[in-house]
């Protein structure tokens, strides 16, 4: 069983910075971490390997500093790590990102299951996983909370819904996006950390994956971020103090004065 896990390195949520020139998130030199939902994807990939055997690869698209996220994934049981990095990929929206990652996955080779976190904390679109599946022309199942059964021909999962869950079967290859209810990510062992330090990170650029530059980065992004800004802080409201009848009367008068009632 060959599993590929797609992860993303995102800015630490306590240290988000915006470039005033282009309105995009600053990534170079900013403290980053593995996207929280991707931690569950990593764990589930390793669990599948432990359950039925096989190989688990992890892939990310990003600047050279994203190598640290790949090494962290290796420390938790991943067998192979691939960094997809090229200046031509910079500024990609979800469509361009899906295109680039789909080509990288083809370059990695044969796969049975692709696993992604349900969404990234710096975008919250939940579009890249399904986008990759569409470009690879394989089925995808979103919001997976449990893998009930899996082999080299079929997978059966529970998909989380607002009022319960759906039980879905799909042939493989298939792409899954997982939610945090699926598992509890492990802590890296000392052996794993040592393996991560020694791991050889394979790097693929645009030429290596055969990418059309017109479809990558800003060139291939129909969605353009025009402006990002911090919303103004809420100002304090009015407070009515007194006995219940007095407060009620004052509130009714105030709402009437401003035209709400």
N, C-alpha and C positions, 0 to 999 in steps of 0.2 A: 504494500500500500504506500503510495507516494502522496504526501501531503505538502501543500505549499501554504504558508501563512503570510498574509500581507499585513505589514504594520506601518505605522507612521510615527515619526518623532515630532512632538508638539511642544510649544513653549510651556514652561512650568506655569500653571494657572495663577501662581502668586507673583509672576514676573512677566506679564504680558506687556509688550511695547509695540507702538504703532509708528511706522515711518511716515512723518508728516509730508514728505515729498510725493509718495505714491499711494498713501492710504492703506498699505498692506502691512501685515504683521512682520516685525523684525525677527529674523531667525538666526542670522550670522552673529555669533558671539553671545547669544542669549541662552541662559540655562534652559535645557530641554529635558524631556522625559518621554518614555513610551506612552502613546495614547492609552488612557486607562482601559477602554474596551478591548484594545488589542492584547492586553495582558491575558484576557480570558481566551482569546483566539490562540495565543501561544500555548497556553495550558491544555486546551482541547486537542490541539495538534499532537502534543507530546503524549497525551492520554490515549489517543488513537493508536499511536506507534506502540505504546506499552501494551495495549489491548490485543492487537492483531499483528504487530510487527510492521516493518517498513522503514521509510525514511521521511524526515520532516525538514523542509527548507523554509527559510524566512527571507522575505524580500521587502525592501523599502525604497522609495524614491525620495531623494533629498540631497542636500549638500554633503560634502565629505564628513562633517561632524556627525551625521546620522549613523556613522559606523559604530558609535558608542551604544546606540539602541540595539543594533544587530548583535554586538558582543554580549549585551545583557540577555538577549533572547537565547543565545548559545549557552549561557550559564544556566539556563533553565531547562535544557534538554534538547535544543534544536541541533540538528546535524550539520546543516550547511547554511551560510548566510550570503546574501547577494545585495549589493548596493547599486542602485540605478541612479547614476549621477552625471549630469551634464548641464552646462549653463543654458543650453537650449530648452531645458525642462522648467526653468524658473518662471514663476508667476502662473503656473497651470491652474485652471479651474478643474471641476470634477470630470468634465468630458475629456480634457487633455490628459489628466492624471489616469483615468481609466484606460485610455488608449495606450499610454506609455507602459503602464503596468501589465496590460494584456500582452504586449510585445515581449516584455521582460519574462513573463511566465512562459511564453512559447520558447524563448531562448534557453530557459532553464531546462526544459525538456518535458518528459512525460509526467502527468499528474492524474490522480484520482479525485482528490478533494482539495479545494481551495477554501481557506477560512479567513474571514476578516472580522474585525470588531464591527458592531452595528453602525457606528459613526465615530467621527473624530471630534475631540473636544474643542478644536479651534475653528470648526466649520459647522458641525452639527447638521450636515445635509443628509447623511446616510445614503449617498448616491454612488460612491465609488465602487463598492462591492457589487451591486447589481449592474453597474456600468461595465465592469470587467467581464462579468458573466455574459452580457449581451455581445460584447466584442469578441469573446471566445466562442460564442454560439453554444453555450451549455446552460442547463437549468440552474436556477438559484433559489434558495429558500432563505428568507429574512427572519430575524428575531428568533433564532433557534435557542431554546432553553434546555434541550436535552437531546442527546443522540441515543436512541433506544437500541438500534442495531445497525451494523455496517459490515459490508464485505466488499469484494472487488467488483460486484455487479449492482448492488442495491444499498441504499441507505434509508433508514426510517427515523424521523425526528419529530420532536414536539415543537411547534411554533407558537410562541407566546402571543395571546390575543387579550383584549381588554376584559373579556368575560370568560376566560379560560385558556384553552390551547387547542390547536389543530394538530392532528396526527397525519404526517405527510410522508409518503414514500417517493423516492426519486432514483432513477438510474444514475450511475456514476460514469463519467466525471460530473461533478456538481460543485457549485459554490455556495457556501453558507456564510451568513453574517450572524454573529452570536451576541447574546445579551449576558449581563453579569450573573444572571441566575443559573447559568450553565455549570459553573464550577467555582472552586476557590483556588486562585493561582498560587503555585508553590513559591517558596523562597529559594533562591539559588544556593546550592550546596558549595562547599569548599572545592570539591572536585570539579563542579561545574564552572566555578569562577576561574580555576586554573585552565580549564579547557578553553574558556572564552578568551583568555589572554593569548593563548597560542593559536587560536583559530585564524585561518587565512580567509579574509573577506574578499570575495570576488566582486569586481567592479565592472559594470556595463555602462557604456555611454551610448549616445544616439546611434552611432555607426554600428556598434556591436549588436543592437537589437533591430537594426534595419528600420529605424523610425523615419517617417516623413517629417522634416522639421516644420513644415507648414501646419502640422497637426499637434505639435507639442508646445509646451509653455504658453506664453502670451499669444503667440501666433495661432495656436489651435484652441484658444479659449473664447467662445462666444459670450461668456459671462465676464463682464468687466466690473471690478470694484471701483466705484467712482469716489467714494468717501467713507471713511470709518471715523467715528467720533464717540466720545464718552457722553452719554446723556446727562443733562443737568440734574443736580441733586434735587430731591423733592424738598419743598419748603414746608414749614410747619403749618398745620391746619388750625382751625378755630376750636377752642375748648369752652364748653358751657358748664358752669359750676353752679350748684344750688340744689334746691329740693326738686324732686322728680317732676312735679307739675310745672314749676318755674322753668326748668330746663326744657321740657317738652314744648312749652309755649314759645320760648325763645328760639328753639330749633325750627319750629313751624314758621315763625315770622321770618327767620333768616332765609329759609328755603324759598319762601314766598317772595322775599325781596330780590333774590337773584334769579327768579323765574323758573325754578325747578318745579314748584307746585303752585 
